[in-house]
Amino acid sequence: GYNACLLCYGQTGSGKTHSMTGTPDDPGLAPRFSQALFQAIEDQCAVNSTSTYRVEVSYIEIYNEKVRDLLESPAQRKSARGTSRQEQ
């Protein structure tokens, strides 16, 4: 299998979010990477239909030494507030 990590680091206001997400007219790294990944999988499936693929994604923010899951819904965040890190 393959593993990849896409990391954006820099001071506040330096353009990290824009570089990662972009705009509808000018997509950033994350949407372009995702599109290329799924296109490659689709192309491989056309060649070998017996292959299977598994894609897992994490999208996190580390700010002021706190880790936040950016894919977590507001309802999930609200229900997790009362639990300790070990319980999750």
C-alpha positions in Angstrom: 0.0 0.0 0.0 0.8 3.7 0.0 0.8 6.3 2.7 0.9 10.0 2.1 0.8 13.1 4.3 0.0 16.6 3.2 1.1 19.2 5.7 0.8 23.0 5.8 2.7 25.0 8.3 3.2 28.7 8.9 2.3 31.7 10.8 -1.2 33.1 11.0 -2.3 34.9 7.9 0.4 33.4 5.6 -2.1 31.7 3.3 -2.1 28.1 4.5 -5.9 27.7 4.2 -5.9 29.2 0.7 -3.0 27.0 -0.4 -4.8 23.9 1.0 -8.4 24.5 0.0 -8.2 27.3 -2.7 -11.3 28.6 -4.3 -13.9 27.0 -6.7 -12.1 28.7 -9.7 -8.6 27.9 -8.4 -8.6 24.7 -6.2 -5.9 24.2 -3.6 -3.7 21.3 -2.9 -6.2 19.1 -1.1 -9.0 19.1 -3.8 -6.4 18.7 -6.6 -4.7 15.8 -4.8 -8.1 14.1 -4.0 -9.2 14.5 -7.7 -5.9 13.0 -8.9 -6.0 10.1 -6.4 -9.6 9.1 -7.3 -8.9 9.5 -11.0 -5.9 7.1 -10.6 -8.1 4.6 -8.8 -10.7 4.8 -11.5 -8.1 4.3 -14.2 -6.7 1.3 -12.4 -10.2 -0.2 -12.0 -10.8 0.1 -15.7 -7.6 -2.0 -16.3 -8.1 -4.5 -13.5 -11.6 -4.7 -12.1 -10.6 -7.2 -9.5 -8.5 -4.8 -7.5 -9.8 -3.2 -4.3 -8.9 0.1 -2.9 -9.3 1.6 0.6 -8.8 5.3 1.2 -8.7 6.8 4.7 -8.5 10.5 5.3 -7.8 12.6 8.4 -8.1 16.4 8.3 -6.8 18.0 11.5 -5.7 21.4 12.8 -3.1 21.9 15.5 -3.4 25.4 17.0 -2.1 26.5 20.3 -1.0 22.9 21.1 -4.6 21.7 20.7 -5.6 19.1 18.1 -9.0 19.5 16.3 -10.6 17.1 13.9 -11.9 19.2 11.1 -14.1 16.4 9.7 -15.9 16.0 13.0 -19.5 17.3 12.9 -20.6 19.9 15.4 -22.9 17.3 17.0 -19.9 15.0 17.4 -17.8 17.8 19.0 -20.6 18.6 21.4 -21.1 15.0 22.6 -17.3 14.5 23.0 -16.9 17.6 25.3 -17.9 15.7 28.4 -15.5 12.8 27.8 -11.8 12.6 28.5 -9.2 11.9 25.8 -8.7 8.4 27.1 -12.5 7.6 26.9 -12.6 8.5 23.2 
